[in-house]
Every structure is written in C-alpha cells, then in structure tokens.
C-alpha cells in the first residue's frame, strides 16, 4: 500500500473513532491550533512536524482535562454508604489523570508550543462529552469507563501517527504510556462496577 493510501486510511480511522466514541462528528469538533512561542533548536523536527504533533497533543490534552473534571465530579457526587471508599478511588484516578495532563503539557512546551489554557478552548477541542447532572452513581462509573476505553484507542492511534507520519519517537512513547494508563484505569472501573453489581445482588 502506498504512503498516501496509508495516510488516508489513518485519517479515516481517526474520523471513525471520533464519531463512534464521542458522539461528535468531525465537523462539530473545533480543532486545537497550537501557538509557538519559540523555535526549539534542540528538537530535530521541522516546524511543520512540530506543529502537527502539537496539534495532536493539544487535542488529547483537552480530552484528558475534561475527563479529569468528570472524575473529580464523580467524587463530589458519591453518596452511597461507601462514599469514603469511592472518594479514595476517584482521588487516585484524578491524580493519575492530572499527571497525564502535566506530561502532555510538558511535551508540548518542549516542542515550543503553548498549551490550550481556557475551559472554553478545552470544550471546543475535546472529543469527550460532558455528563448531564445529576446522574446515578452506576451510570457515572459506566460513562467514565467508556471514556477511558475511548481514550485508550485515541492515544494509541495518535501515538502511531506521531511515529509514522511525524517521525517523533518521544511523543510516540509518551502516548503509548498514556494508552497503558488508560487501560489500567478502565480495568479498575470495570472491577468497581462488578463489585457494585455483586453487592446489589446480596
């Protein structure tokens, strides 16, 4: 298959992911446009490569930030008898997501780009839908699981684009690590759902 055909296939795959996993069409998503505050001579990437990579990382950062807010909101809404246990659970996932956000921002700055910095900008760029309030606790957990599953695929695809199209091994490895972290958080949420289902039967 030719290079052009590979690029077209990857583009279609990304569009399909956005439609299937976020409920938004590509036309409804206002893409993040990176702004560069200095040319980084230490990075052996062209300006065009750095702009393309920053665009990918900035959009993913918006996704992660919205999921971070949703996770914090889930902690606030915990009302069950085991609310302390849920607070601890969601605190741990919140801390993991905050670390992911920081790592993406640091990589963008290393590329010489400014990160998205407003809630309005995050909401325009994200592929993650907000939840209406209030939601049942089980539905909230299910939605978070769906978001982590979506971001597992998105981060994996984005990492492959960074490596194959932009020849950026550092961003690729970062996004592969983020993929694995989302897999683990999704597994924890799935386990929590199974535990709650078992307790409801008793």
N, CA, C and O of each residue as an XYZ file, in Angstrom:
808
protein
N       0.854     -1.199      0.000
C       0.000      0.000      0.000
C       0.880      1.237      0.000
O       1.893      1.262      0.699
N       0.530      2.251     -0.754
C       1.338      3.454     -0.872
C       1.253      4.285      0.384
O       0.355      4.104      1.206
N       2.224      5.228      0.532
C       2.231      6.116      1.685
C       0.983      6.956      1.754
O       0.433      7.183      2.832
N       0.516      7.440      0.551
C      -0.693      8.253      0.534
C      -1.903      7.478      0.991
O      -2.742      7.999      1.726
N      -1.999      6.226      0.556
C      -3.130      5.382      0.954
C      -3.102      5.112      2.446
O      -4.148      5.106      3.094
N      -1.900      4.885      3.007
C      -1.769      4.681      4.455
C      -2.259      5.897      5.215
O      -2.980      5.771      6.205
N      -1.863      7.085      4.747
C      -2.270      8.320      5.431
C      -3.777      8.497      5.354
O      -4.407      8.906      6.329
N      -4.363      8.190      4.189
C      -5.819      8.312      4.043
C      -6.538      7.341      4.966
O      -7.554      7.684      5.569
N      -6.009      6.130      5.073
C      -6.639      5.126      5.937
C      -6.583      5.552      7.394
O      -7.549      5.375      8.137
N      -5.427      6.126      7.809
C      -5.306      6.590      9.193
C      -6.250      7.751      9.460
O      -6.846      7.833     10.534
N      -6.390      8.649      8.492
C      -7.294      9.787      8.646
C      -8.733      9.320      8.798
O      -9.469      9.826      9.645
N      -9.135      8.351      7.973
C     -10.494      7.816      8.075
C     -10.699      7.121      9.406
O     -11.764      7.243     10.011
N      -9.678      6.384      9.877
C      -9.784      5.689     11.155
C      -9.977      6.679     12.294
O     -10.784      6.447     13.195
N      -9.228      7.797     12.253
C      -9.387      8.800     13.311
C     -10.782      9.399     13.269
O     -11.392      9.623     14.314
N     -11.293      9.661     12.073
C     -12.647     10.207     11.965
C     -13.685      9.243     12.496
O     -14.629      9.653     13.172
N     -13.516      7.947     12.193
C     -14.445      6.938     12.685
C     -14.395      6.836     14.201
O     -15.431      6.686     14.849
N     -13.183      6.919     14.777
C     -13.044      6.869     16.222
C     -13.803      8.005     16.885
O     -14.502      7.802     17.878
N     -13.659      9.216     16.322
C     -14.329     10.375     16.908
C     -15.840     10.216     16.842
O     -16.538     10.580     17.789
N     -16.360      9.677     15.738
C     -17.803      9.516     15.598
C     -18.329      8.450     16.549
O     -19.358      8.643     17.197
N     -17.624      7.326     16.632
C     -18.112      6.199     17.399
C     -17.976      6.410     18.891
O     -18.830      5.962     19.656
N     -16.918      7.084     19.323
C     -16.595      7.116     20.745
C     -16.985      8.410     21.434
O     -17.062      8.442     22.662
N     -17.228      9.448     20.710
C     -17.580     10.698     21.360
C     -18.975     11.172     21.034
O     -19.516     12.017     21.747
N     -19.573     10.656     19.982
C     -20.886     11.127     19.585
C     -20.830     12.409     18.795
O     -21.872     12.892     18.349
N     -19.655     12.984     18.602
C     -19.485     14.203     17.832
C     -18.927     13.846     16.463
O     -18.081     12.958     16.351
N     -19.389     14.524     15.424
C     -18.804     14.344     14.111
C     -17.574     15.225     13.995
O     -17.390     16.168     14.766
N     -16.732     14.902     13.015
C     -15.503     15.681     12.830
C     -15.827     17.148     12.587
O     -15.073     18.026     13.007
N     -16.950     17.426     11.907
C     -17.298     18.812     11.625
C     -17.721     19.587     12.851
O     -17.666     20.817     12.855
N     -18.153     18.875     13.919
C     -18.578     19.547     15.140
C     -17.415     19.846     16.072
O     -17.566     20.621     17.017
N     -16.263     19.248     15.822
C     -15.114     19.447     16.697
C     -14.237     20.559     16.149
O     -13.750     20.477     15.021
N     -14.036     21.598     16.950
C     -13.152     22.684     16.538
C     -11.744     22.327     16.977
O     -11.445     22.310     18.171
N     -10.907     22.050     16.043
C      -9.586     21.520     16.338
C      -8.708     22.542     17.032
O      -8.792     23.742     16.772
N      -7.860     22.037     17.927
C      -6.903     22.904     18.619
C      -5.807     23.329     17.656
O      -5.196     22.495     16.988
N      -5.562     24.629     17.589
C      -4.489     25.159     16.747
C      -3.344     25.624     17.646
O      -3.498     26.610     18.367
N      -2.208     24.942     17.618
C      -1.111     25.293     18.523
C      -0.474     26.633     18.173
O      -0.392     27.015     17.006
N      -0.028     27.331     19.201
C       0.705     28.585     19.028
C       2.120     28.380     19.540
O       2.312     27.899     20.657
N       3.111     28.737     18.739
C       4.506     28.510     19.096
C       5.133     29.791     19.638
O       5.075     30.848     19.011
N       5.739     29.665     20.832
C       6.320     30.842     21.451
C       7.828     30.923     21.269
O       8.415     31.970     21.543
N       8.469     29.863     20.822
C       9.885     29.965     20.477
C      10.258     28.800     19.567
O       9.682     27.718     19.681
N      11.215     29.009     18.666
C      11.706     27.901     17.849
C      12.694     27.070     18.653
O      13.705     27.593     19.122
N      12.417     25.800     18.815
C      13.270     24.952     19.644
C      14.369     24.322     18.797
O      14.116     23.399     18.023
N      15.591     24.829     18.951
C      16.716     24.304     18.185
C      17.148     22.935     18.701
O      17.881     22.208     18.030
N      16.683     22.593     19.910
C      17.090     21.316     20.491
C      16.283     20.151     19.929
O      16.678     18.995     20.086
N      15.167     20.437     19.281
C      14.314     19.396     18.734
C      14.650     19.205     17.256
O      14.581     20.152     16.474
N      15.012     17.984     16.878
C      15.388     17.709     15.483
C      14.150     17.413     14.647
O      14.087     16.405     13.943
N      13.166     18.307     14.733
C      11.941     18.192     13.953
C      11.697     19.508     13.235
O      12.024     20.576     13.753
N      11.133     19.430     12.063
C      10.845     20.639     11.301
C       9.693     21.401     11.949
O       8.941     20.817     12.728
N       9.534     22.706     11.643
C       8.379     23.446     12.165
C       7.049     22.799     11.821
O       6.127     22.793     12.637
N       6.948     22.254     10.616
C       5.705     21.588     10.224
C       5.428     20.342     11.046
O       4.287     20.079     11.426
N       6.479     19.575     11.320
C       6.320     18.390     12.148
C       5.903     18.772     13.561
O       4.992     18.172     14.133
N       6.577     19.778     14.123
C       6.256     20.193     15.490
C       4.833     20.717     15.590
O       4.150     20.475     16.586
N       4.379     21.434     14.566
C       3.009     21.952     14.592
C       2.004     20.800     14.538
O       1.011     20.812     15.265
N       2.252     19.820     13.692
C       1.344     18.678     13.592
C       1.283     17.882     14.882
O       0.207     17.469     15.315
N       2.440     17.667     15.499
C       2.492     16.916     16.753
C       1.803     17.696     17.863
O       1.042     17.123     18.644
N       2.064     19.005     17.940
C       1.440     19.836     18.974
C      -0.076     19.845     18.825
O      -0.797     19.881     19.822
N      -0.557     19.814     17.601
C      -1.992     19.749     17.359
C      -2.583     18.463     17.945
O      -3.630     18.495     18.593
N      -1.912     17.343     17.716
C      -2.365     16.058     18.254
C      -2.337     16.079     19.778
O      -3.305     15.682     20.425
N      -1.233     16.540     20.348
C      -1.094     16.530     21.805
C      -2.063     17.503     22.467
O      -2.607     17.211     23.533
N      -2.284     18.666     21.835
C      -3.198     19.649     22.407
C      -4.631     19.158     22.427
O      -5.366     19.411     23.381
N      -5.036     18.450     21.367
C      -6.392     17.903     21.323
C      -6.557     16.808     22.373
O      -7.584     16.743     23.050
N      -5.544     15.945     22.510
C      -5.607     14.902     23.526
C      -5.584     15.512     24.927
O      -6.261     15.021     25.830
N      -4.809     16.578     25.109
C      -4.782     17.244     26.401
C      -6.174     17.748     26.780
O      -6.577     17.645     27.938
N      -6.909     18.290     25.809
C      -8.285     18.737     26.065
C      -9.159     17.561     26.494
O      -9.955     17.685     27.425
N      -9.013     16.415     25.816
C      -9.763     15.215     26.207
C      -9.454     14.827     27.646
O     -10.357     14.549     28.436
N      -8.166     14.812     27.976
C      -7.748     14.386     29.311
C      -8.250     15.358     30.377
O      -8.625     14.947     31.475
N      -8.254     16.636     30.049
C      -8.671     17.637     31.037
C     -10.169     17.512     31.321
O     -10.591     17.645     32.470
N     -10.968     17.261     30.297
C     -12.398     17.077     30.510
C     -12.657     15.818     31.330
O     -13.508     15.823     32.220
N     -11.928     14.734     31.036
C     -12.085     13.511     31.818
C     -11.626     13.731     33.261
O     -12.206     13.172     34.192
N     -10.597     14.536     33.441
C     -10.144     14.902     34.791
C     -11.278     15.570     35.569
O     -11.527     15.223     36.723
N     -11.967     16.530     34.939
C     -13.072     17.231     35.589
C     -14.233     16.284     35.887
O     -14.862     16.379     36.940
N     -14.514     15.367     34.952
C     -15.602     14.415     35.165
C     -15.287     13.465     36.326
O     -16.179     13.083     37.084
N     -14.021     13.092     36.456
C     -13.616     12.211     37.548
C     -13.741     12.928     38.882
O     -14.186     12.339     39.867
N     -13.350     14.196     38.917
C     -13.488     14.988     40.145
C     -14.960     15.138     40.508
O     -15.327     15.064     41.681
N     -15.791     15.345     39.512
C     -17.218     15.486     39.738
C     -17.818     14.192     40.285
O     -18.710     14.227     41.133
N     -17.328     13.052     39.800
C     -17.811     11.765     40.306
C     -17.510     11.628     41.795
O     -18.311     11.068     42.543
N     -16.367     12.133     42.224
C     -16.017     12.097     43.649
C     -16.993     12.944     44.452
O     -17.447     12.527     45.517
N     -17.315     14.128     43.950
C     -18.234     15.007     44.674
C     -19.632     14.413     44.786
O     -20.335     14.657     45.767
N     -20.038     13.630     43.781
C     -21.400     13.099     43.754
C     -21.570     11.814     44.553
O     -22.695     11.340     44.712
N     -20.496     11.244     45.055
C     -20.587      9.960     45.762
C     -21.454     10.113     47.007
O     -21.137     10.909     47.891
N     -22.550      9.351     47.080
C     -23.491      9.458     48.186
C     -23.754      8.115     48.866
O     -24.423      8.067     49.898
N     -23.239      7.035     48.305
C     -23.519      5.723     48.855
C     -22.866      5.546     50.222
O     -22.078      6.380     50.667
N     -23.216      4.436     50.877
C     -22.648      4.168     52.200
C     -21.123      4.110     52.145
O     -20.433      4.482     53.093
N     -20.618      3.630     51.003
C     -19.164      3.518     50.853
C     -18.594      4.777     50.204
O     -17.672      4.704     49.391
N     -19.153      5.937     50.573
C     -18.691      7.165     49.917
C     -17.215      7.427     50.184
O     -16.521      7.965     49.321
N     -16.722      7.054     51.370
C     -15.298      7.276     51.643
C     -14.432      6.431     50.717
O     -13.419      6.900     50.198
N     -14.844      5.171     50.513
C     -14.100      4.315     49.604
C     -14.124      4.840     48.184
O     -13.121      4.762     47.474
N     -15.276      5.384     47.754
C     -15.372      5.955     46.413
C     -14.527      7.214     46.295
O     -13.908      7.456     45.258
N     -14.500      8.025     47.365
C     -13.653      9.227     47.341
C     -12.190      8.842     47.133
O     -11.488      9.458     46.332
N     -11.741      7.831     47.849
C     -10.348      7.388     47.724
C     -10.087      6.856     46.314
O      -9.052      7.149     45.715
N     -11.036      6.071     45.788
C     -10.899      5.504     44.446
C     -10.778      6.604     43.400
O      -9.862      6.584     42.578
N     -11.711      7.575     43.430
C     -11.700      8.631     42.421
C     -10.534      9.602     42.628
O     -10.032     10.176     41.662
N     -10.103      9.788     43.872
C      -8.915     10.617     44.112
C      -7.700     10.023     43.401
O      -6.904     10.750     42.806
N      -7.561      8.696     43.467
C      -6.411      8.039     42.839
C      -6.461      8.215     41.321
O      -5.438      8.490     40.694
N      -7.650      8.056     40.728
C      -7.758      8.227     39.283
C      -7.572      9.697     38.890
O      -6.993      9.995     37.845
N      -8.059     10.601     39.720
C      -7.861     12.030     39.458
C      -6.365     12.360     39.421
O      -5.906     13.081     38.535
N      -5.613     11.829     40.384
C      -4.176     12.095     40.436
C      -3.469     11.537     39.198
O      -2.559     12.176     38.669
N      -3.872     10.364     38.736
C      -3.271      9.781     37.534
C      -3.557     10.642     36.303
O      -2.674     10.863     35.474
N      -4.793     11.124     36.190
C      -5.148     11.967     35.051
C      -4.426     13.311     35.104
O      -4.004     13.835     34.073
N      -4.284     13.871     36.318
C      -3.561     15.139     36.453
C      -2.111     14.980     36.005
O      -1.539     15.892     35.407
N      -1.522     13.830     36.290
C      -0.145     13.553     35.850
C      -0.078     13.456     34.330
O       0.866     13.958     33.719
N      -1.075     12.813     33.710
C      -1.114     12.706     32.250
C      -1.207     14.095     31.630
O      -0.496     14.396     30.671
N      -2.084     14.947     32.174
C      -2.237     16.310     31.663
C      -0.906     17.057     31.732
O      -0.519     17.728     30.775
N      -0.209     16.943     32.856
C       1.075     17.639     33.015
C       2.115     17.130     32.019
O       2.880     17.915     31.458
N       2.141     15.827     31.804
C       3.137     15.251     30.896
C       2.880     15.689     29.455
O       3.822     15.970     28.713
N       1.608     15.748     29.060
C       1.284     16.233     27.722
C       1.670     17.700     27.566
O       2.219     18.100     26.540
N       1.378     18.498     28.595
C       1.713     19.923     28.536
C       3.221     20.124     28.455
O       3.695     20.977     27.705
N       3.975     19.342     29.223
C       5.435     19.462     29.199
C       5.995     19.088     27.834
O       6.936     19.717     27.350
N       5.413     18.060     27.213
C       5.886     17.671     25.884
C       5.598     18.771     24.867
O       6.424     19.052     23.999
N       4.425     19.392     24.976
C       4.089     20.482     24.060
C       5.053     21.654     24.228
O       5.502     22.243     23.244
N       5.363     21.982     25.456
C       6.312     23.086     25.691
C       7.705     22.725     25.180
O       8.440     23.588     24.701
N       8.060     21.447     25.284
C       9.337     21.007     24.738
C       9.393     21.142     23.226
O      10.468     21.296     22.646
N       8.234     21.085     22.596
C       8.157     21.277     21.146
C       8.101     22.759     20.775
O       8.138     23.115     19.597
N       8.012     23.616     21.792
C       7.942     25.051     21.538
C       6.536     25.580     21.375
O       6.359     26.683     20.858
N       5.525     24.833     21.797
C       4.131     25.245     21.623
C       3.490     25.572     22.961
O       3.819     24.971     23.983
N       2.577     26.523     22.946
C       1.764     26.793     24.114
C       0.616     25.789     24.181
O       0.118     25.329     23.154
N       0.208     25.461     25.388
C      -0.896     24.525     25.578
C      -2.227     25.280     25.542
O      -2.254     26.486     25.785
N      -3.344     24.578     25.240
C      -4.657     25.200     25.412
C      -4.815     25.585     26.880
O      -4.396     24.833     27.761
N      -5.407     26.734     27.154
C      -5.348     27.262     28.519
C      -6.679     27.744     29.076
O      -6.713     28.288     30.179
N      -7.780     27.561     28.344
C      -9.081     28.006     28.849
C     -10.069     26.851     28.801
O      -9.941     25.943     27.980
N     -11.059     26.893     29.691
C     -12.093     25.860     29.683
C     -12.862     25.883     28.364
O     -13.238     24.835     27.840
N     -13.093     27.080     27.833
C     -13.777     27.200     26.556
C     -12.985     26.492     25.450
O     -13.550     25.800     24.603
N     -11.668     26.683     25.485
C     -10.820     26.035     24.489
C     -10.823     24.525     24.631
O     -10.846     23.805     23.633
N     -10.800     24.035     25.879
C     -10.860     22.592     26.101
C     -12.172     22.020     25.557
O     -12.171     20.982     24.894
N     -13.282     22.693     25.837
C     -14.587     22.193     25.409
C     -14.732     22.212     23.892
O     -15.404     21.353     23.321
N     -14.109     23.183     23.240
C     -14.165     23.235     21.777
C     -13.393     22.076     21.150
O     -13.811     21.518     20.136
N     -12.271     21.723     21.758
C     -11.368     20.745     21.142
C     -11.651     19.306     21.543
O     -11.289     18.384     20.812
N     -12.292     19.092     22.691
C     -12.401     17.729     23.217
C     -13.318     16.848     22.387
O     -14.244     17.316     21.725
N     -13.026     15.557     22.447
C     -13.891     14.538     21.859
C     -14.686     13.804     22.932
O     -15.375     12.827     22.638
N     -14.594     14.273     24.182
C     -15.281     13.672     25.318
C     -16.504     14.516     25.662
O     -16.393     15.726     25.858
N     -17.663     13.878     25.735
C     -18.891     14.593     26.068
C     -18.999     14.794     27.580
O     -18.593     13.935     28.363
N     -19.553     15.947     27.978
C     -19.864     16.172     29.383
C     -21.112     15.372     29.759
O     -21.949     15.061     28.912
N     -21.214     15.047     31.055
C     -22.398     14.347     31.540
C     -23.430     15.348     32.044
O     -23.066     16.326     32.698
N     -24.708     15.125     31.754
C     -25.736     15.958     32.368
C     -25.813     15.655     33.858
O     -25.501     14.541     34.280
N     -26.217     16.614     34.640
C     -26.297     16.412     36.093
C     -27.759     16.448     36.520
O     -28.554     17.166     35.915
N     -28.131     15.689     37.549
C     -27.308     14.660     38.206
C     -27.475     13.304     37.523
O     -28.461     13.056     36.829
N     -26.480     12.425     37.738
C     -26.535     11.077     37.189
C     -26.439     10.061     38.326
O     -25.822     10.324     39.358
N     -27.052      8.906     38.123
C     -26.910      7.798     39.057
C     -25.443      7.382     39.131
O     -24.706      7.468     38.148
N     -25.034      6.929     40.323
C     -23.634      6.565     40.520
C     -23.150      5.506     39.559
O     -22.031      5.593     39.054
N     -23.992      4.484     39.292
C     -23.591      3.422     38.373
C     -23.428      3.953     36.951
O     -22.532      3.520     36.225
N     -24.291      4.890     36.549
C     -24.189      5.471     35.209
C     -22.924      6.320     35.100
O     -22.243      6.303     34.074
N     -22.617      7.056     36.153
C     -21.394      7.869     36.158
C     -20.165      6.989     35.971
O     -19.283      7.312     35.175
N     -20.103      5.884     36.698
C     -18.968      4.973     36.591
C     -18.902      4.364     35.192
O     -17.826      4.239     34.608
N     -20.068      3.987     34.665
C     -20.126      3.412     33.313
C     -19.641      4.415     32.264
O     -18.932      4.040     31.329
N     -20.018      5.682     32.414
C     -19.583      6.708     31.466
C     -18.075      6.932     31.553
O     -17.413      7.101     30.529
N     -17.534      6.935     32.758
C     -16.083      7.089     32.907
C     -15.354      5.915     32.267
O     -14.327      6.100     31.613
N     -15.879      4.713     32.452
C     -15.279      3.533     31.822
C     -15.282      3.685     30.309
O     -14.285      3.384     29.652
N     -16.395      4.150     29.752
C     -16.486      4.354     28.306
C     -15.472      5.388     27.828
O     -14.865      5.220     26.770
N     -15.284      6.463     28.607
C     -14.323      7.498     28.242
C     -12.891      6.959     28.239
O     -12.121      7.247     27.323
N     -12.538      6.182     29.257
C     -11.190      5.617     29.312
C     -10.965      4.640     28.160
O      -9.878      4.595     27.585
N     -11.986      3.863     27.825
C     -11.875      2.940     26.705
C     -11.655      3.709     25.401
O     -10.836      3.319     24.568
N     -12.402      4.809     25.237
C     -12.231      5.638     24.047
C     -10.827      6.217     23.966
O     -10.194      6.176     22.911
N     -10.338      6.755     25.080
C      -9.022      7.400     25.069
C      -7.895      6.389     24.921
O      -6.811      6.737     24.453
N      -8.134      5.155     25.312
C      -7.142      4.109     25.044
C      -6.902      3.990     23.547
O      -5.757      3.958     23.096
N      -7.992      3.926     22.772
C      -7.863      3.823     21.323
C      -7.348      5.097     20.684
O      -6.548      5.049     19.750
N      -7.807      6.244     21.186
C      -7.381      7.527     20.619
C      -5.890      7.751     20.840
O      -5.176      8.125     19.910
N      -5.411      7.524     22.072
C      -3.991      7.732     22.372
C      -3.115      6.766     21.576
O      -2.032      7.130     21.117
N      -3.597      5.523     21.418
C      -2.848      4.549     20.624
C      -2.741      5.018     19.175
O      -1.658      4.987     18.590
N      -3.835      5.442     18.609
C      -3.840      5.912     17.226
C      -2.976      7.165     17.065
O      -2.207      7.277     16.111
N      -3.111      8.118     18.016
C      -2.316      9.346     17.959
C      -0.820      9.043     18.038
O      -0.012      9.661     17.344
N      -0.466      8.085     18.891
C       0.938      7.722     19.009
C       1.489      7.156     17.713
O       2.615      7.462     17.319
N       0.699      6.338     17.060
C       1.139      5.766     15.790
C       1.308      6.835     14.719
O       2.220      6.753     13.896
N       0.433      7.838     14.726
C       0.570      8.940     13.769
C       1.847      9.724     14.055
O       2.573     10.091     13.131
N       2.125      9.982     15.343
C       3.351     10.719     15.701
C       4.596      9.992     15.207
O       5.543     10.623     14.740
N       4.594      8.685     15.308
C       5.768      7.926     14.881
C       5.815      7.765     13.363
O       6.848      8.017     12.743
N       4.699      7.344     12.762
C       4.702      7.004     11.336
C       4.721      8.242     10.441
O       5.408      8.266      9.420
N       3.969      9.261     10.827
C       3.828     10.427      9.954
C       4.817     11.543     10.298
O       5.322     12.227      9.408
N       5.090     11.721     11.595
C       5.947     12.842     12.011
C       7.321     12.400     12.507
O       8.155     13.244     12.835
N       7.568     11.093     12.566
C       8.882     10.577     12.961
C       9.300     11.084     14.338
O      10.455     11.451     14.550
N       8.348     11.100     15.271
C       8.590     11.607     16.624
C       8.480     10.448     17.615
O       7.396     10.127     18.101
N       9.625      9.829     17.904
C       9.627      8.667     18.791
C       9.295      9.055     20.227
O       8.666      8.273     20.940
N       9.706     10.259     20.674
C       9.449     10.670     22.058
C       7.951     10.800     22.330
O       7.457     10.296     23.339
N       7.233     11.470     21.440
C       5.784     11.593     21.624
C       5.110     10.238     21.496
O       4.142      9.954     22.201
N       5.612      9.406     20.605
C       5.058      8.058     20.456
C       5.141      7.296     21.769
O       4.148      6.721     22.216
N       6.318      7.284     22.393
C       6.486      6.541     23.644
C       5.626      7.136     24.754
O       5.067      6.397     25.565
N       5.513      8.456     24.801
C       4.647      9.095     25.794
C       3.199      8.631     25.617
O       2.533      8.291     26.595
N       2.719      8.617     24.397
C       1.331      8.250     24.145
C       1.097      6.749     24.360
O      -0.008      6.349     24.727
N       2.104      5.927     24.140
C       1.954      4.513     24.459
C       1.846      4.308     25.977
O       1.090      3.452     26.436
N       2.591      5.081     26.739
C       2.481      5.009     28.201
C       1.091      5.470     28.656
O       0.497      4.870     29.552
N       0.582      6.532     28.039
C      -0.757      7.027     28.373
C      -1.809      5.984     28.016
O      -2.776      5.799     28.755
N      -1.626      5.299     26.881
C      -2.537      4.223     26.491
C      -2.616      3.161     27.584
O      -3.706      2.728     27.959
N      -1.463      2.747     28.091
C      -1.436      1.713     29.130
C      -2.083      2.210     30.415
O      -2.754      1.438     31.100
N      -1.898      3.481     30.756
C      -2.510      4.018     31.965
C      -4.030      4.036     31.854
O      -4.728      3.747     32.825
N      -4.539      4.371     30.684
C      -5.995      4.342     30.498
C      -6.521      2.903     30.563
O      -7.612      2.672     31.084
N      -5.773      1.953     30.050
C      -6.190      0.553     30.148
C      -6.320      0.142     31.615
O      -7.281     -0.527     31.996
N      -5.345      0.549     32.435
C      -5.374      0.184     33.848
C      -6.539      0.861     34.572
O      -7.222      0.230     35.379
N      -6.764      2.146     34.284
C      -7.868      2.845     34.939
C      -9.205      2.271     34.496
O     -10.133      2.183     35.300
N      -9.321      1.879     33.227
C     -10.548      1.246     32.744
C     -10.772     -0.083     33.454
O     -11.898     -0.414     33.826
N      -9.702     -0.837     33.637
C      -9.810     -2.116     34.339
C     -10.286     -1.914     35.774
O     -11.112     -2.684     36.262
N      -9.778     -0.891     36.455
C     -10.197     -0.593     37.826
C     -11.673     -0.205     37.867
O     -12.395     -0.629     38.769
N     -12.127      0.590     36.908
C     -13.536      0.979     36.857
C     -14.424     -0.230     36.576
O     -15.503     -0.362     37.155
N     -13.967     -1.113     35.683
C     -14.726     -2.328     35.394
C     -14.846     -3.189     36.642
O     -15.909     -3.741     36.923
N     -13.754     -3.302     37.389
C     -13.773     -4.081     38.633
C     -14.723     -3.460     39.649
O     -15.441     -4.171     40.352
N     -14.724     -2.130     39.723
C     -15.632     -1.434     40.639
C     -17.085     -1.703     40.256
O     -17.921     -1.930     41.131
N     -17.392     -1.679     38.972
C     -18.756     -1.958     38.521
C     -19.177     -3.376     38.887
O     -20.302     -3.585     39.340
N     -18.300     -4.345     38.700
C     -18.617     -5.733     39.040
C     -18.843     -5.880     40.539
O     -19.745     -6.599     40.970
N     -18.023     -5.196     41.331
C     -18.176     -5.244     42.786
C     -19.531     -4.684     43.210
O     -20.200     -5.255     44.071
N     -19.935     -3.566     42.606
C     -21.204     -2.944     42.949
C     -22.389     -3.821     42.509
O     -23.395     -3.905     43.213
N     -22.266     -4.464     41.360
C     -23.317     -5.377     40.897
C     -23.470     -6.548     41.862
O     -24.588     -6.971     42.157
N     -22.351     -7.069     42.350
C     -22.388     -8.184     43.304
C     -23.040     -7.749     44.616
O     -23.852     -8.479     45.184
N     -22.682     -6.558     45.090
C     -23.246     -6.071     46.347
C     -24.742     -5.807     46.226
O     -25.476     -5.973     47.200
N     -25.206     -5.398     45.047
C     -26.634     -5.134     44.837
C     -27.432     -6.446     44.877
O     -28.605     -6.445     45.252
N     -26.799     -7.563     44.491
C     -27.483     -8.851     44.488
C     -27.663     -9.378     45.913
O     -28.650    -10.047     46.218
N     -26.700     -9.067     46.777
C     -26.743     -9.578     48.155
C     -27.896     -8.959     48.945
O     -28.079     -9.277     50.120
